[in-house]
Amino acid sequence: MKLVTYRASVEAEARLGAIVGDNVLDLARFGVAKGVELPASMLEFIDLGPAAVAAVSSLIADCGETLPFGSTIPLGNVKLLAPIPRPRKNVFGIGLNYTEHVAESAKSLDSSPDLPREPVIFSKPPTTVIGPNEPILHNSEITQQLDWEVELAAIIGSRAKEVSREEALGYIFGYTVCIDMSARDCRRAGQWIYSKGQDSYCPMGPVVVTADEIPDPQTLDLWLTVNGVEKQRSNTSHMLFKVDELVADISKGITLEPGDIIATGTPAGVGAGRDPQEFLWPGDTIVACVEGIGTLRHPVVAA
């Protein structure tokens, strides 16, 4: 199932929907029509637990092509928001998780050329999250080195504490696309949160694909373009630490809770790693895609 958070108009409240063909099925309204109570937000749906996905999928399938009147709206008539517009906690970011990105970072960002022995973890505040087509802010008083990183993001569906790698994927609710924006000249004494955590620095969406539709997250192509020119292309099979390893590792010391988000790292091709280096400026357009999930498109604007 592909889930979205959307608005039907500028003034309307954010609501939870499922993509059915070329339409958005409003789940709360669909529930009323079917005589069951369904959640109105993504976090409420995640909180219901894994059985909720199967139950709602079954309800939709039972309708065939005849969905209840008034429960759908054409996809082209809605504004998609970030699937979780305001995460409850910081987004977990994973650094240096593709071999070639480790090498390019060592040349340009003064990081170690050695492959990490454990996942490199940082975080991005909830205020970084923006939805599809929203502007990425370029504050020239803060940065002259705004950079891009396309990533697969995993969303936790169940409380995970000290879980094994073998059971880790069972704690995933679904997957979405993330762009880990980075102000390369804002790193402070080796700390990344100011570089990675500024407003608008975590575009996310356009949908959440539930985990049942992506049984193996290590088979997905991902790519990114700037102004129509391809800058990154790889496959999640090249991650140093796979999604199950990341969940197991983080949960050893930090309890993962429903709705938590893990941005799983980026492949080579970032602006700082190019010769000469390339960075984003107001007027640029960045497009990122993960196979089977969808595409994000964002303009860069002056803050």
C-alpha positions in Angstrom: 0.0 0.0 0.0 1.1 3.5 -0.8 0.2 6.0 1.9 0.2 9.8 1.7 -0.5 12.8 3.9 -2.4 15.4 1.8 -4.4 18.5 1.8 -7.4 18.9 -0.5 -7.0 22.7 -0.5 -4.7 25.3 0.9 -7.0 25.8 3.9 -7.8 22.2 4.5 -6.4 20.1 7.3 -3.8 17.4 6.6 -5.3 14.0 6.1 -4.2 10.4 5.6 -4.8 8.8 2.3 -3.9 5.7 0.2 -3.1 5.8 -3.5 -5.6 3.8 -5.4 -5.0 4.1 -9.2 -5.0 7.8 -10.0 -6.9 8.8 -6.8 -6.3 9.4 -3.2 -8.6 7.4 -1.0 -9.2 9.3 2.3 -8.9 6.6 4.9 -11.0 8.2 7.6 -13.9 8.8 5.2 -13.5 5.3 3.8 -13.7 3.9 7.3 -17.0 5.8 7.9 -18.4 4.3 4.7 -17.3 0.8 5.7 -18.5 1.2 9.3 -15.1 1.0 10.9 -12.9 3.7 12.5 -9.7 4.4 10.6 -7.0 6.9 11.5 -6.8 10.4 10.1 -3.0 10.7 10.3 0.1 8.7 9.4 1.4 8.5 13.0 -2.0 7.3 14.2 -2.0 4.6 11.6 1.5 3.5 12.5 0.6 3.4 16.1 -2.1 0.8 15.3 0.6 -1.8 14.6 1.4 -4.1 11.8 -2.1 -5.8 11.6 -3.6 -2.5 10.6 -1.9 -2.5 7.2 -3.2 -5.9 6.3 -6.7 -5.1 7.6 -7.0 -1.8 5.6 -5.5 -3.4 2.5 -8.1 -6.2 2.7 -10.9 -3.6 3.1 -9.8 -1.8 0.0 -9.3 -5.0 -2.1 -12.9 -6.1 -1.2 -14.2 -3.0 -2.8 -12.7 -3.8 -6.2 -13.0 -0.9 -8.5 -16.1 0.5 -6.7 -14.9 2.7 -3.8 -17.5 4.5 -1.6 -18.8 7.7 -3.0 -17.1 10.8 -1.5 -14.1 8.9 -0.2 -11.7 9.6 -3.1 -10.2 12.6 -4.8 -8.1 12.8 -7.9 -4.4 12.7 -7.1 -3.8 15.7 -9.3 -6.2 17.8 -7.2 -4.4 17.4 -3.9 -1.2 18.8 -2.3 1.0 16.1 -1.0 2.8 16.8 2.3 5.7 15.0 3.9 4.3 11.6 4.9 5.0 12.5 8.5 4.9 16.3 8.4 6.2 16.6 12.0 8.2 13.6 13.3 8.0 13.0 17.0 11.8 12.9 17.3 14.9 13.7 15.3 15.4 11.8 12.1 18.3 9.3 12.5 20.9 10.0 9.7 23.5 7.5 8.7 26.8 8.9 7.3 29.4 7.2 5.1 27.2 4.2 4.3 28.3 3.5 0.6 31.9 2.6 -0.2 32.5 5.1 -3.0 30.9 7.9 -0.8 33.5 7.1 1.9 36.3 7.6 -0.7 34.9 10.9 -2.1 34.3 12.2 1.4 37.9 11.4 2.5 39.2 13.5 -0.4 37.0 16.5 0.0 35.6 16.5 3.6 38.6 15.5 5.7 36.9 12.3 6.9 38.8 9.0 7.2 39.4 6.9 4.1 38.8 3.7 6.1 35.5 2.1 5.9 33.5 2.6 9.1 33.4 -0.4 11.4 30.1 0.6 12.9 27.3 2.8 11.5 28.0 6.6 11.7 24.9 8.1 13.2 23.8 11.7 13.4 20.4 13.4 13.6 18.2 16.0 11.9 15.6 17.9 13.9 11.8 17.6 13.0 11.9 21.2 11.7 14.1 20.0 8.8 11.3 18.0 7.2 9.5 19.4 4.2 7.1 17.8 1.7 7.1 17.4 -2.1 7.7 20.5 -4.2 8.4 22.7 -1.1 11.4 25.0 -1.3 14.8 24.1 0.0 16.1 27.3 1.7 19.5 28.6 0.8 20.8 31.1 3.4 23.9 32.6 1.9 24.8 34.2 5.2 25.3 30.7 6.6 26.5 28.6 3.7 28.1 28.7 0.4 28.3 24.9 0.1 24.7 23.6 0.0 24.9 19.9 -1.1 22.6 17.1 -2.0 22.3 13.4 -0.9 19.5 11.0 -2.1 18.6 8.4 0.4 16.2 5.6 1.2 14.4 6.2 4.5 13.0 3.5 6.7 10.1 4.2 9.1 9.8 2.2 12.3 6.4 0.5 13.0 6.9 -1.2 16.3 8.9 -0.4 19.5 12.4 -1.9 18.9 14.8 -2.4 21.8 17.9 -4.6 21.4 16.4 -6.5 18.4 18.5 -8.9 16.4 19.4 -8.4 12.8 17.3 -11.4 11.9 14.2 -9.9 13.3 14.9 -6.3 12.5 13.0 -5.9 9.3 9.8 -7.0 11.1 9.9 -3.7 12.9 9.7 -1.6 9.7 6.4 0.0 8.9 7.5 1.3 5.4 9.9 3.2 3.3 10.0 6.6 1.7 12.5 8.9 -0.2 14.6 11.4 1.7 17.1 14.1 0.6 19.7 14.7 3.2 20.6 18.3 2.5 24.0 19.3 3.9 25.7 22.7 4.4 29.3 21.4 4.1 30.9 24.6 5.5 28.7 24.4 8.6 30.4 21.5 10.3 31.5 22.4 13.8 34.4 20.6 15.4 33.4 17.4 13.6 29.8 17.7 14.7 27.2 17.5 11.9 23.9 18.6 13.3 24.2 22.2 12.3 25.4 21.2 8.8 22.6 18.7 8.4 19.8 20.2 10.6 18.9 23.5 9.2 15.3 24.3 8.3 14.1 22.5 5.1 17.1 20.2 5.0 15.1 17.0 5.0 12.8 16.8 2.0 10.7 13.6 2.3 8.0 11.7 0.4 6.1 11.6 -1.8 4.6 8.4 -0.3 5.2 5.7 2.3 5.3 2.3 0.7 4.4 -0.3 3.4 7.0 -2.9 4.2 4.9 -5.8 2.8 5.5 -4.3 -0.7 9.3 -4.0 -0.3 10.3 -7.3 1.3 14.0 -6.7 0.5 15.0 -3.0 0.8 18.5 -3.8 -0.5 17.5 -4.1 -4.2 16.4 -0.6 -5.0 17.9 1.8 -7.5 18.2 5.4 -6.4 19.3 8.5 -8.3 19.4 12.3 -8.1 19.5 15.1 -10.7 20.3 18.8 -10.5 18.7 21.0 -13.2 18.1 17.8 -15.2 21.7 16.6 -15.0 22.2 13.2 -13.2 24.6 13.5 -10.2 24.0 10.3 -8.3 22.9 6.8 -9.3 23.4 3.6 -7.3 21.5 0.7 -5.7 20.8 0.1 -2.0 22.6 -3.3 -2.4 25.8 -1.2 -2.1 25.1 -0.1 1.5 27.9 -1.0 3.9 25.4 -1.4 6.7 22.0 -2.8 5.5 18.7 -1.7 6.8 18.4 -4.6 9.2 21.9 -3.9 10.5 21.0 -0.3 11.1 17.9 -1.1 13.1 19.7 -3.7 15.2 22.6 -1.4 15.8 20.7 1.7 16.9 18.3 -0.4 19.0 21.2 -1.7 21.1 21.4 1.6 22.9 18.4 3.8 21.7 14.9 2.5 21.8 13.3 2.9 18.4 9.6 3.8 18.6 6.7 3.8 16.1 7.2 6.7 13.6 10.9 7.0 14.0 12.7 7.6 10.7 16.1 6.3 9.7 17.7 7.9 6.6 20.0 5.2 5.5 22.9 7.0 3.8 23.8 8.2 0.3 25.9 6.9 -2.5 28.7 8.7 -4.3 28.1 11.8 -6.5 27.6 14.5 -4.0 28.6 18.0 -4.9 31.5 18.2 -2.4 33.0 15.1 -3.9 33.2 16.5 -7.5 36.2 18.0 -9.2 35.6 20.9 -9.3 33.1 20.9 -6.4 29.5 21.8 -7.2 27.0 23.3 -4.9 23.3 24.4 -5.0 22.2 27.9 -5.5 18.8 29.7 -5.6 17.1 28.9 -8.9 18.4 25.3 -9.0 16.0 22.4 -9.1 16.8 19.1 -7.4 15.0 15.8 -8.2 15.5 12.5 -6.3 14.0 9.1 -6.8 14.0 5.7 -5.2 12.8 2.8 -7.3 9.3 1.6 -6.3 8.6 4.5 -4.0 8.6 7.7 -6.0 10.2 11.0 -6.9 10.8 14.2 -5.0 11.2 17.6 -6.8 12.3 20.7 -5.0 13.3 24.2 -6.0 16.2 25.9 -4.2 15.3 29.4 -3.1 17.0 32.2 -1.2 16.2 32.3 2.5 
